[in-house]
Amino acid sequence: MKYLAGVMTNRLRGMKGVTISRAECVTFSAPEDQRIYVQVDGEYAGHLPARVKVVPDALTVLVPDEYARSRMRPAAVEDYDAR
């Protein structure tokens, strides 16, 4: 729950045990003698190795205008308001 709170409050960076990296594709693996299961959104999705790839523009998230503006950088707010 501590990490979920960190995500929700935008304070995950700097928390003990957290490493943040940017990538378009990540492969997770484990030693061959270990069977590590993978879940996606709480559902069984197989086992390692697993490859996760970012798909640009694959998800649209609807949020209230006030929240969207509070989370955007100033230049993005100007673009958003111009719509």
PyMOL commands that set and color helices and strands:
alter all, ss='L'
color gray80, all
select helices_A, chain A and resi 2-8+65-71+74-81
alter helices_A, ss='H'
color red, helices_A
select strands_A, chain A and resi 25-28+37-40+43-47+50-53
alter strands_A, ss='S'
color yellow, strands_A
deselect
rebuild
show_as cartoon
